[in-house]
Amino acid sequence: MSPSFARLTALVAALGVLPAALAAPAAHAADPCVKIAGKTFVPPQDALACMKSFPFNETLRQNVLTVISRVFDFYTFEDYYLNSPPPFQDSTKNIRAELARINRTHYATDFDFNKDVYDFTTQLNDGHTRWFPDCQTQFQNILPAPIVTLEENGVQGVFVAPDSVEFISQLGTNFTSFFDSIHFNWQRLAGARVLAIEGMDPFDYAVKIAETQSGNYLDLGVRVNSAFSSYRISGTDFSQRLGDISGPQFPTQTTLTLTLIPVNSTRQETVAVPYLTNYLGAPFTDGADFWAINCAAQPGTNGVDFKDDAQLQKSSGGSRKLARAAIVDSSLKNAIGLPSEFQPTVPSVNGSEGVIKSYILPDKKTGVMFVGSFEPDDFNQFQTDVASAMSDFQDAGVSQLLVDLTNNGGGFVCLGQFLHAFLSGTKSLGNFPNPGFESTARANPLAQKIVASDIALGLNSNFAFYAPDNWAFPNNTQFPVTRNYMKPPSSRQINGQTFLESQRIQDVCPFVVDLPEEPMFAPSKIAIVGNANCASTCAMFSTLMNERHNTKIAIFGGKPGLQMQFKGMAGNQVLEWFDIDSEIKTANLKDDPLAPPDLLVSGDMRHNWRIAYSFLDETTPIEYKSELPHFRFPYTAATYNNPQSLWSFAATQLFA
């Protein structure tokens, strides 16, 4: 027995199940995973062969579907999906019927099963509620021709990104040498006008990708913009996102057929552009090793009982839990830098070492705060970075502020509320002093049991998100730990279903920086720009600024003539599988018949756990409140990958 298979056998034996697919592993000569072992870039068909080498296993299907079904019991928007309100009708799905379909479908391989579940949850278009099977999400296809939408001579069209050579070359010769070896000249495609993709109008193809692969955002127009390449901040550095056309999750496509006209040519040609697949996981040697590393449940897959002091210290250092609202963008695993020649040339101001990059434009009157994420490594530093940048703006005599939210995937809920309150001033909050939204959690029977148990056990916000002292009354007074906000639950009808939710709650946020009473900039002198791929906490921040202060919002890109919201996914809080499983275990309810079992595979079934209600209509979740940008602009060759150029243009348009 090989060491890797021995390790695998021990793992699955510990889980109490030995999948039939792995009971008799193939000899190395027939093991397709051996062919790609140790390689960073491989042909898509080779990556797919490795993933499809694991046959379907019924025990694993039942385990995964039981977990997913019982997680959906906590999902806030399940009943809305039966008939999603306009303009979000394309995000309509009967969740329980889909789970039943998947349970009766015949699958040949483990990959086929998990991809079907992944596609189903992705097509909910809710980035907070998705199945991520680690076994199948370790690869990303990359096209050496990133696709963008640009205006040229007053007409919006689709192009291969003009900076393709500078951008793609950063992947190194391990990537580019593959194309040399097959004599494919990808460099000559840079800047080409794209007339068709796979025989379709290129914008229509982007819509197809948005409907089937993009996910994350309820609004179709926002998802279409996600199909195209654009700049962003990854971690603390500028980078460029491939887009969903050029960087899809799965290696199921070997080429993308483009009909195009190259730069300096008038001749139309059709080119089959090869994809190359990037392996993003830990090294492996063969199929058994791949499964043990990527597919079998790991020590951190399932939740823990946080009443165990060691587990509590490991997770949060013993401090209160911090609510998160963020999407998972798998492309962040492969963050390709924004070519240096397109990064800002003006010097940054203080507070620009983290996820926020702040500048003063050459006009000397416009400050820019590019907020790449609300999920920094240091929760407190985010707050001090905002204060430092604003102080520098004030000292320099800056009179107007642009906040760039391009490709901001969200993060800590309280940091979005902090930025809102810091920019608007606490006096502007008036009779609703909490800087966030009223929210609720779904009051299913197990959720009600969890809150009651947390109270009986005397648990506080250090141990559990369900603990009452995480939340506040409408007057911003914190709940005592004995307040059962699930009793009685509130009831209403949604698409013919009785929906039970908790009483209204607000976040209690641990701010370390004092909030100003008066804003530094008048509301008319603050504007938001972005590409509408602003998710979760980012969407809540922009919605707060819009609903409470009527802040100007400008969105770049998209399909001409297709409506686009200014925000992406807008749920109030997400819980990962580890989180909700930990909530159940910490409340001593893992043996309850309603509780999901532990996962036998490595994966994450996350879900939107809380609803945020609109200030414009207190019965409507902001997720389903249509809110359009005040301005829409096309990207140009000068702005699609050049943040400073975009900011300078926006300043002339928004502060005239």
C-alpha positions in Angstrom: 0.0 0.0 0.0 1.4 3.4 -1.0 1.9 6.0 1.8 -0.6 8.4 0.3 -3.3 5.7 0.1 -2.5 4.6 3.6 -3.0 8.2 4.7 -6.3 8.3 2.8 -7.6 5.1 4.2 -6.9 6.4 7.7 -8.8 9.6 7.0 -11.9 8.0 5.6 -11.9 5.3 8.2 -11.9 8.0 10.8 -14.9 9.4 9.1 -16.7 6.1 9.3 -17.0 5.6 5.6 -14.7 4.2 2.9 -16.1 5.5 -0.4 -16.3 2.7 -3.0 -14.6 5.0 -5.4 -11.5 4.8 -3.4 -11.6 1.3 -2.1 -9.4 0.1 -5.0 -7.4 2.9 -6.4 -6.1 2.6 -9.9 -2.5 1.8 -10.6 -0.3 4.8 -11.2 -0.1 4.1 -14.9 -3.8 4.5 -15.2 -4.2 7.3 -12.6 -4.8 10.6 -14.5 -3.9 12.6 -11.4 -0.3 11.4 -11.6 0.0 13.2 -15.0 -0.7 16.6 -13.5 0.9 16.1 -10.1 3.4 18.8 -9.2 2.3 21.1 -12.0 0.9 24.6 -11.6 -0.6 24.9 -15.1 -2.1 22.0 -17.0 -4.4 21.5 -20.0 -8.0 21.6 -19.0 -8.7 18.1 -20.2 -6.0 16.7 -17.9 -7.3 18.5 -14.9 -10.8 17.3 -15.6 -9.6 13.7 -16.1 -8.1 13.8 -12.6 -11.3 15.2 -11.0 -13.5 12.7 -12.9 -11.4 9.7 -11.8 -13.3 9.5 -8.5 -16.6 7.6 -9.1 -19.9 8.7 -7.7 -20.6 7.5 -4.1 -24.1 7.4 -2.7 -23.1 7.6 0.9 -21.4 10.9 0.2 -24.4 12.2 -1.8 -26.7 11.6 1.1 -24.3 13.2 3.6 -23.8 16.3 1.5 -27.5 16.7 0.6 -28.6 16.3 4.2 -26.2 19.0 5.4 -27.2 21.3 2.6 -31.0 20.7 3.1 -30.7 21.4 6.8 -28.6 24.5 6.2 -31.3 25.8 3.9 -33.7 25.6 6.9 -31.8 28.7 8.2 -31.7 30.5 4.9 -33.5 33.8 5.0 -34.6 34.1 1.4 -35.8 30.6 0.6 -39.4 31.6 0.2 -38.6 34.6 -1.9 -37.0 32.3 -4.5 -40.3 30.7 -5.3 -41.2 33.9 -7.2 -38.5 36.5 -7.0 -40.0 40.0 -7.4 -39.1 42.3 -10.3 -36.6 43.2 -11.5 -35.0 40.0 -10.2 -37.3 37.4 -11.7 -34.5 35.5 -13.4 -33.4 34.5 -9.8 -36.4 32.3 -9.2 -36.0 28.7 -8.2 -37.8 26.1 -6.1 -34.9 25.1 -3.8 -36.5 22.0 -2.3 -37.5 20.7 -5.8 -33.9 21.2 -7.0 -32.6 19.2 -4.0 -35.0 16.5 -4.8 -33.9 16.5 -8.5 -30.3 16.2 -7.5 -31.1 13.4 -5.1 -32.7 11.2 -7.8 -30.2 12.1 -10.6 -27.8 9.4 -11.8 -24.2 10.6 -11.7 -21.1 8.8 -13.1 -18.5 10.6 -11.0 -18.1 12.5 -7.8 -17.3 15.6 -9.9 -20.6 15.4 -11.8 -22.6 15.3 -8.6 -20.7 18.1 -6.9 -20.7 20.3 -10.0 -24.5 19.9 -10.3 -24.9 21.0 -6.6 -22.4 23.9 -7.2 -24.2 25.1 -10.3 -27.6 24.9 -8.6 -26.5 27.1 -5.6 -24.5 29.4 -7.9 -27.5 30.0 -10.0 -29.4 31.2 -6.9 -27.3 34.3 -7.6 -26.8 34.9 -3.9 -23.1 34.9 -3.1 -23.9 34.2 0.6 -25.6 30.9 -0.2 -23.4 28.5 -2.1 -21.9 25.0 -2.0 -18.1 25.1 -2.4 -16.8 21.5 -2.6 -13.0 21.8 -2.1 -12.3 18.7 -4.2 -13.8 20.4 -7.3 -12.8 24.0 -6.8 -9.0 23.8 -6.7 -8.6 24.7 -10.4 -9.3 27.8 -12.4 -9.3 28.0 -16.2 -7.4 31.0 -17.6 -7.7 32.5 -21.1 -4.7 34.5 -22.3 -7.1 37.0 -23.8 -9.1 38.8 -21.0 -12.3 40.2 -22.3 -13.4 43.7 -21.5 -16.2 46.1 -22.6 -15.0 49.5 -23.8 -16.5 52.6 -25.6 -14.7 53.4 -28.8 -15.7 56.3 -31.0 -19.0 56.7 -29.0 -20.0 53.0 -29.4 -19.7 50.4 -26.6 -18.2 47.1 -27.7 -16.3 44.1 -26.5 -12.6 43.8 -26.9 -9.6 41.7 -25.8 -8.1 43.8 -23.1 -5.5 46.2 -24.6 -3.2 45.4 -21.6 -3.3 41.6 -22.1 0.4 41.2 -22.8 1.4 43.1 -19.7 -1.3 41.5 -17.6 -1.0 37.9 -18.6 2.8 37.9 -18.7 2.8 38.3 -14.9 1.8 34.6 -14.8 5.3 33.8 -15.8 6.8 31.4 -18.4 5.2 28.4 -16.7 2.0 29.8 -18.2 3.1 31.4 -21.4 5.5 28.6 -22.5 2.5 26.3 -23.0 1.3 28.6 -25.8 4.7 28.8 -27.3 4.8 25.0 -27.4 1.6 24.8 -29.4 2.7 27.8 -31.6 -0.3 30.0 -30.5 0.4 33.7 -30.7 -1.9 35.1 -28.0 0.0 38.4 -27.8 -1.3 39.6 -31.2 -4.9 39.4 -29.9 -4.4 42.3 -27.4 -6.8 45.1 -28.1 -8.7 43.2 -30.8 -12.4 44.1 -31.3 -14.5 41.0 -30.6 -17.5 40.5 -32.9 -18.7 37.2 -31.6 -18.0 34.7 -28.9 -18.9 31.0 -29.6 -20.9 32.3 -32.5 -23.0 34.7 -30.3 -23.1 38.4 -30.0 -20.4 39.0 -27.4 -22.8 40.9 -25.0 -25.3 38.0 -25.4 -22.5 35.6 -24.5 -21.7 37.6 -21.4 -25.4 37.4 -20.5 -25.2 33.6 -20.9 -22.2 33.4 -18.6 -24.1 35.7 -16.1 -27.1 33.4 -16.1 -25.2 30.1 -15.7 -21.7 30.7 -14.2 -21.2 34.1 -12.5 -23.6 33.8 -9.5 -23.0 36.0 -6.5 -25.3 38.9 -7.5 -29.1 38.9 -7.6 -29.2 41.5 -10.4 -28.5 40.2 -14.0 -26.9 43.5 -15.0 -24.4 43.3 -12.2 -23.5 39.7 -13.1 -22.9 40.7 -16.7 -20.3 43.2 -15.5 -18.7 40.4 -13.5 -18.1 38.6 -16.8 -15.6 41.2 -17.9 -12.0 42.0 -16.7 -11.6 44.9 -14.3 -9.2 46.3 -11.7 -9.5 45.6 -8.0 -7.5 45.3 -4.7 -6.6 41.7 -3.7 -5.3 41.6 -0.2 -3.5 44.9 0.1 -2.3 45.1 -3.5 -3.7 46.3 -6.8 -4.6 43.5 -9.1 -6.7 42.8 -12.2 -9.6 40.4 -12.2 -9.8 38.0 -15.2 -13.6 38.1 -15.3 -16.0 35.2 -15.5 -15.5 34.7 -19.3 -11.7 34.5 -19.2 -11.4 33.0 -15.7 -14.1 30.4 -15.1 -14.1 28.1 -12.1 -14.0 24.7 -13.8 -11.7 23.2 -16.5 -14.7 22.0 -18.6 -13.9 24.2 -21.6 -10.7 23.7 -23.6 -11.0 26.7 -26.0 -13.1 29.9 -26.4 -13.9 30.7 -30.1 -13.6 34.4 -30.8 -14.5 36.2 -34.0 -12.5 39.3 -34.0 -10.6 42.0 -35.8 -7.0 42.5 -34.5 -5.5 45.9 -33.9 -4.2 47.5 -37.1 -6.2 45.2 -39.2 -9.6 45.4 -41.0 -9.8 41.6 -41.6 -12.2 39.6 -39.6 -11.0 36.2 -38.4 -12.1 33.4 -36.1 -9.7 32.1 -33.5 -10.1 29.2 -31.1 -8.2 30.6 -28.0 -7.0 27.8 -25.7 -7.6 27.8 -22.0 -4.9 26.7 -19.6 -5.8 25.4 -16.1 -4.2 26.7 -12.9 -4.0 24.3 -10.0 -4.5 26.4 -6.8 -4.3 23.7 -4.1 -1.6 22.0 -2.1 0.9 19.6 -3.8 -0.2 16.0 -4.4 1.4 12.9 -5.9 -1.5 10.8 -7.2 -5.2 10.4 -7.1 -5.3 9.0 -3.5 -3.1 11.9 -2.4 -5.3 14.4 -4.2 -8.4 13.1 -2.5 -6.8 13.1 1.0 -5.6 16.6 0.6 -8.5 18.2 -1.2 -11.6 16.0 -0.9 -11.8 14.3 2.5 -13.0 16.3 5.5 -10.2 18.2 7.2 -9.8 19.1 10.9 -11.3 22.6 10.1 -14.2 21.4 8.0 -16.8 20.9 10.7 -17.7 23.2 13.6 -16.6 23.0 17.2 -18.1 23.6 20.7 -16.8 27.0 21.7 -17.5 26.3 25.3 -14.1 24.5 25.1 -11.7 27.2 26.1 -9.0 26.0 23.7 -11.4 26.2 20.7 -12.6 29.7 21.8 -9.0 31.0 22.0 -8.1 29.5 18.7 -11.0 31.0 16.9 -11.3 34.5 18.3 -8.8 34.9 21.1 -11.7 35.0 23.5 -13.1 38.3 22.2 -16.6 38.9 20.7 -17.4 37.3 17.4 -17.4 39.7 14.4 -20.3 39.5 11.9 -19.2 39.0 8.3 -21.0 39.6 5.0 -18.8 38.7 2.1 -18.9 36.7 -1.1 -16.3 34.0 -2.1 -14.5 35.0 -5.3 -12.4 32.0 -6.2 -10.3 34.2 -8.5 -8.8 35.7 -5.5 -6.7 32.6 -5.1 -4.9 33.6 -8.3 -4.6 37.3 -7.8 -2.7 38.6 -10.9 -1.3 42.0 -10.3 -2.4 45.2 -12.1 0.5 46.1 -14.3 2.5 48.8 -12.6 2.2 51.2 -15.5 -1.6 51.4 -14.7 -1.4 51.9 -11.0 -1.8 55.4 -9.5 1.1 57.8 -10.0 0.0 60.3 -7.3 1.4 59.5 -3.8 -0.9 57.8 -1.3 -1.8 59.5 1.9 -1.5 58.0 5.4 -3.7 54.9 6.1 -3.0 53.3 2.7 -1.0 50.2 3.9 -4.1 47.9 4.2 -7.2 47.2 2.2 -7.9 51.0 1.7 -5.8 53.0 -0.7 -6.2 56.8 -0.4 -5.0 59.6 -2.7 -5.3 63.2 -3.5 -5.8 63.8 -7.3 -3.7 66.3 -9.3 -6.6 68.8 -9.1 -5.7 69.1 -5.4 -9.3 69.3 -4.4 -10.5 65.6 -4.8 -9.6 63.0 -2.3 -10.0 59.3 -3.3 -10.6 56.4 -0.9 -10.4 53.1 -2.8 -11.9 50.6 -0.4 -10.9 47.2 -1.8 -12.5 45.2 1.0 -14.2 45.5 4.4 -12.2 42.4 5.6 -8.8 43.6 6.6 -6.3 41.5 8.6 -6.7 44.1 11.4 -10.2 45.1 12.3 -9.1 48.2 14.3 -6.5 49.3 11.7 -9.3 49.7 9.1 -10.8 52.3 11.4 -7.6 54.1 12.1 -6.7 54.1 8.4 -10.0 55.9 7.6 -9.3 58.5 10.3 -5.7 59.0 9.1 -6.7 59.4 5.4 -9.5 61.9 6.3 -7.1 63.9 8.5 -4.6 64.1 5.6 -7.4 65.2 3.3 -8.5 67.9 5.7 -4.9 69.1 6.2 -4.5 69.3 2.4 -7.6 71.4 1.9 -9.4 68.6 -0.1 -13.1 69.7 -0.7 -14.7 66.6 -2.2 -14.4 62.8 -1.8 -14.7 59.9 -4.2 -15.1 56.4 -2.7 -14.2 53.6 -5.1 -15.9 50.3 -4.4 -14.9 48.4 -7.5 -14.9 44.6 -6.9 -15.3 45.0 -3.2 -16.5 41.6 -2.0 -17.6 42.8 1.5 -16.3 41.8 4.9 -16.9 42.7 8.5 -20.4 44.2 8.8 -19.4 46.7 11.5 -16.7 48.2 9.3 -19.3 49.1 6.7 -21.3 50.7 9.4 -18.2 52.5 10.7 -17.3 54.0 7.3 -21.0 55.1 6.9 -21.1 56.9 10.2 -17.6 58.4 9.9 -18.4 59.9 6.5 -21.9 61.1 7.4 -21.4 62.1 11.0 -23.5 60.8 13.9 -25.9 63.8 13.9 -27.2 62.9 10.5 -28.4 59.5 11.8 -31.2 61.3 13.7 -33.9 59.2 15.4 -32.2 55.9 14.3 -28.8 56.3 15.9 -27.6 52.8 14.8 -25.4 53.2 11.7 -26.6 49.9 10.3 -30.0 48.4 9.3 -32.8 46.7 11.2 -32.4 43.0 10.6 -33.8 39.6 11.4 -32.8 36.0 11.4 -35.0 33.1 10.3 -36.9 31.6 13.2 -37.0 28.0 12.3 -37.5 25.5 15.1 -33.8 24.7 15.5 -32.9 28.4 15.6 -35.4 29.0 18.3 -33.9 26.1 20.3 -30.4 27.5 19.8 -31.3 31.0 21.2 -33.1 29.4 24.2 -30.2 27.1 24.9 -27.6 29.9 24.6 -29.6 31.9 27.2 -29.9 28.9 29.5 -26.2 28.2 29.2 -25.4 31.9 29.9 -23.5 32.3 26.6 -22.5 35.7 25.4 -21.2 37.2 22.1 -17.7 35.7 22.7 -19.2 32.2 22.1 -22.1 32.5 19.6 -23.7 34.7 17.0 -27.1 33.7 18.3 -26.2 35.0 21.8 -28.5 38.0 22.5 -25.8 40.5 23.5 -24.7 40.6 19.8 -27.7 42.8 19.1 -29.4 46.0 20.1 -32.9 47.5 20.4 -34.0 50.2 17.9 -32.7 52.9 20.3 -29.3 51.3 20.0 -29.3 49.9 23.6 -27.6 46.5 23.8 -29.8 43.4 24.6 -29.1 41.7 27.9 -27.9 38.1 27.6 -31.3 36.9 28.8 -33.3 38.6 26.0 -35.0 35.9 23.8 -35.5 37.8 20.5 -36.9 34.7 18.9 -39.9 34.6 21.2 -42.4 35.3 19.9 -41.3 35.1 16.3 -42.7 37.4 13.7 -44.8 35.8 11.0 -45.7 36.9 7.4 -46.7 35.3 4.1 -44.1 35.2 1.3 -45.2 33.6 -2.0 -47.8 31.6 -0.2 -45.4 30.3 2.5 -45.5 31.2 6.2 -42.2 32.8 7.0 -41.1 33.0 10.6 -38.3 35.5 11.6 -36.9 36.9 14.8 -37.8 40.2 16.3 -36.0 43.2 14.7 -32.4 43.6 15.8 -29.4 45.9 15.1 -25.7 45.3 15.3 -23.6 46.1 18.3 -20.3 47.3 16.9 -16.9 47.6 18.8 -15.6 50.9 17.3 -12.2 52.0 18.5 -12.2 55.3 16.7 -14.5 58.1 17.8 -17.1 59.0 15.2 -17.4 62.7 14.3 -20.7 64.4 15.0 -20.4 66.5 11.8 -19.2 65.2 8.4 -15.9 66.5 7.0 -17.6 66.7 3.5 -21.1 67.9 2.7 -23.3 65.1 1.4 -23.2 66.8 -2.1 -19.4 66.5 -2.0 -19.2 62.7 -1.5 -19.7 60.4 -4.4 -19.3 56.6 -4.9 -17.9 55.0 -8.0 -17.5 51.3 -9.0 -18.6 48.5 -11.3 -21.6 47.4 -9.1 -19.6 44.2 -8.2 -20.0 45.6 -4.6 -21.2 42.7 -2.4 -22.4 42.1 1.0 -21.0 44.7 3.5 -20.0 46.8 0.5 -23.6 46.7 -0.8 -24.9 47.6 2.7 -22.5 50.5 2.9 -23.5 51.9 -0.5 -27.2 51.3 0.3 -26.9 53.1 3.6 -25.2 56.1 1.8 -28.0 56.1 -0.8 -31.0 55.6 1.4 -30.0 57.8 4.3 -28.0 60.5 2.6 -28.8 60.4 -1.2 -25.1 60.0 -2.0 -24.3 60.2 -5.7 -23.4 56.8 -7.1 -21.8 56.2 -10.5 -21.4 52.8 -12.1 -19.0 51.9 -15.0 -19.3 49.2 -17.6 -22.1 46.7 -18.2 -24.2 45.8 -21.2 -25.7 48.8 -23.1 -29.4 49.0 -22.6 -29.5 46.5 -19.7 -30.5 47.9 -16.4 -27.9 47.5 -13.6 -28.3 48.0 -9.9 -25.5 49.8 -8.0 -25.1 47.0 -5.5 -24.5 43.2 -5.6 -25.5 40.7 -2.9 -27.0 42.6 0.0 -27.7 40.2 2.8 -26.9 41.3 6.3 -24.7 38.4 7.5 -23.3 35.2 6.2 -22.5 32.1 8.2 -20.1 29.5 6.8 -20.8 25.8 7.4 -18.2 25.8 10.2 -20.1 28.7 11.8 -23.6 27.3 11.9 -22.3 23.9 12.9 -20.4 25.5 15.7 -23.5 27.4 16.8 -25.4 24.1 17.0 -22.6 22.3 18.9 -22.0 25.2 21.3 -25.7 25.2 22.1 -25.5 21.4 22.9 -27.9 20.6 20.1 -25.8 18.5 17.7 -27.9 15.5 18.7 -31.2 17.2 17.9 -33.1 15.5 15.1 -33.2 18.8 13.2 -29.4 19.2 13.3 -27.3 18.5 10.2 -24.6 15.8 10.5 -20.9 16.5 10.1 -19.7 16.7 6.6 -17.7 13.6 5.4 -16.0 15.7 2.6 -14.1 19.0 2.6 -16.5 21.7 1.6 -18.5 24.7 2.7 -22.3 25.2 2.6 -22.6 28.9 3.5 -25.9 30.7 3.8 -27.3 34.2 4.2 -28.2 34.2 7.9 -29.7 37.7 8.4 -31.9 40.0 6.4 -31.3 43.8 6.3 -34.4 45.8 5.8 -34.6 48.9 3.6 -35.1 52.4 5.1 -37.2 53.2 2.1 -39.6 50.3 2.7 -39.2 48.6 6.1 -41.0 45.5 4.9 -38.6 44.9 2.0 -35.1 43.4 2.3 -32.5 45.6 0.7 -31.6 42.5 -1.4 -34.9 42.9 -3.2 -35.1 46.7 -3.2 -34.4 48.0 -6.7 -31.9 50.9 -6.4 -30.3 52.2 -9.5 -27.2 54.3 -9.8 -27.5 58.1 -10.4 -25.0 57.9 -13.3 -23.7 55.2 -15.7 -20.6 55.5 -17.7 -18.9 53.1 -20.2 -15.4 52.1 -19.6 -12.8 53.3 -22.1 -9.3 52.2 -23.0 -8.1 54.9 -20.6 -10.3 53.9 -17.6 -11.0 50.1 -17.5 -7.7 49.2 -15.9 -6.4 52.6 -14.8 -8.0 53.7 -11.5 -6.4 57.2 -11.4 -7.7 57.9 -14.9 -11.2 56.7 -13.9 -11.1 58.8 -10.7 -10.1 62.0 -12.6 -12.8 61.5 -15.1 -15.4 60.8 -12.4 -14.4 63.9 -10.5 -15.2 66.1 -13.5 -18.6 64.5 -14.0 -19.8 64.1 -10.4 -18.6 67.4 -8.8 -19.3 69.8 -11.7 
